[in-house]
Amino acid sequence: MRKILFLISEDWYFVSHRLSLARAARDNGYDVIVATRVGRYKEIIEKEGFKLVGTGLQRNNRNVLRELASIFEIYKIIEQNKPDIIHNVALKPILYGTFLAKLIGVPHIVNTFAGLGFVFSSRGLARTLLQQLLSIIFKFEFLGGNVTVVFQNPDDKELFVKRGIVPESKAFMIKGSGVNTNLFTYSPEPEGLPIVVHISRMLWDKGVGDLVDAARQLKRDGVGCRVILIGKPDPKNPSSIDEEVLRSWQAEGIIEWWGYRDDIPDILSRSHIAVLPSYREGLPKVLLEAAASGRPIVATDVPGCREICRHNENGYLVQVRDPSDLKRAIQRLVEDKEMRKRFGRKGRELVLQEFSDDIVVDNMLKIFEACSRSC
């Protein structure tokens, strides 16, 4: 039986973004192995019949010895399982997994960038130098006919191709990780005060601070709505927002912070507008879920967000790091119920045409099958 190894930093991310793909791979004759940092999703993964292998890989570890230990651990996992295909997802698994897979001689390597992350979205000299270093490393790693690179939006793909990091012939674009349109179904918006919902990890880079500033302006101008933040801080990310800050905003009466929730379909059905003023994305799953649920979107005009948020079609695109522009877009939707309905219907239509689980999974399976034929 053909083996495919998924190398992903966190088990929760595998379940939320790659579980449908892994199921399809299994159903198409692949023996699926999942290498990830194991937490609360262990039972879900193992119930699928996948082989689960724990790693110590952490997204923001700065301890050199622990990092070297994680690299050696990944080496042993790849060497012992001998996959026909390794699928590395996100920046650090791609960085380590590609090098180690080539060293061991894995027949084919598929790398999926789930956005270009904190390194490529932040500013400053240190980050610029790190971007240049990573570009050189990736250019070396992506040499050879057995490496395929998948991007979630055209901006990221164009950046890597133009810089000569990956050849055009080995670069593919698949729009996001898909959305389950049977789980996230269209529903009419509820009655009552409009609810503006922001669902993500609580990171500055997700534009949470900008949304809070916009909420202050909405409150100052007497615009009637509730702004709700769903999600928790991510201490492993340098952009994480402290809980004390989130609680202070809530105490100020600007926003409501509900913390982590796993009933997102229900939350979206009870909301009126979905907002994500992020600084850069791959293709945000939460916006796909909101559109599938028939909710209008407000998002920043940045790579990833603009793929699903079509300005004046199913939402509004606003300038990045601009709370006033964000406030104006939210206010327009709060005050125009018919526009919310029209945008919501168009969003559902876009998801069914371009972003459903079936479409995305089928496109990824075609890449795996092409790999298998060439192995």
Phi, psi and omega in degrees: 000140178291140181249138173233130181251121174268120175251112186221143185296314189235141180293327179295325180290322176301314183294319184281331188241343186229002183295317180298320179294317180296320177300315181296321177298315177301314182291344178258020170096011178265142169274115189263128176241133180242117176253116186199168173283120189270130177225234187283353184258012181306310185295321180299315182293315182292329178296336178284351181088009178278149172279121182254125179238122182282144175231163176262012183297127178235142187294329186231035179287134180245006177273113186299319182294318178294324180293318178296322178297320179295320179297316179295323178297315178296321177303314181295321180298314181294316183294320182285325184270339176047061181289154171281327178226136169248131180248104179267130183238124179086168197300305185292315174302324177295315182301310183277315186297322180293312180300313183291321179296320178291323179296319182280331180099032174298131185302319181216143183237124176244122181247126177244118174276115177270061190086167181261004165072187184300321184299318185269351181258345183266169186249173175111158183298316183299318180292323178297317179296321179294320176301317180294319179296314179297323179299319179295315181296313181297322179301320177291315184293328185274003175293148176104154185281352184262010180247125176243137182240127183247131177245156183261351177211157185292333181295314180295318179298313181297321179301313183288324180289316182296325179280356180075020181284322179223136179291148181307323184292340182251004182255128181233155175238125173233125191286091174078196180250009175087165177219140179281103185284353173273334177274315178262095187254157178290137174213146177298149179290151181284164174284167176105183182300129181304135179253123177257119188243136176240117184241113178184175166298149181277086182236144174300322182293345174275004178078019182299317179298322178294321178294321178297317177298319178297321179296324176299316180294320178298317180293318180300322183269005175073026178279120187279106175195165173249131177252118187240129175260127178243124179138169181237162175299161179234088186303339180280353179256130180300342183266009184295144178263133180295146178301324181300323179293315179299319180291328179292322177297319180294318180296330179288344179083018181276315183226170168247131177249114184264354181073200182287137175222146178248012179251049186299319177304320180290319179298316179295324180293337180263003181256175180239329184217137175251135185232137173213091181272052187287159181272336173189144181219166167279286166202102192296122183297326183295327177288325174298317180294321179294315179296318178298332180274001178079032180251136176293155188238142166238123183214162179282151181277072182228163176309138179095301181295320184289350178288324182255332177268104180263117187301128179067010175250303178232012179173194178236136170263134182238165179290141180291142180059038182229085182301328181291319177295321177298316179299316181297319181294316178298315182299318179302317181286322178301322187268359183229091183296319181296323177294320177301316180297314182296314178297321181296316179296320179294322179297316177299318180298318180297317180297315180297328183278328192230336195235008184292159176310315185300317182293311184294314180297318179300319179293322178290322178298325177297323177292316178299318181293322176297322176297313183299321181291334182265352182288000000 
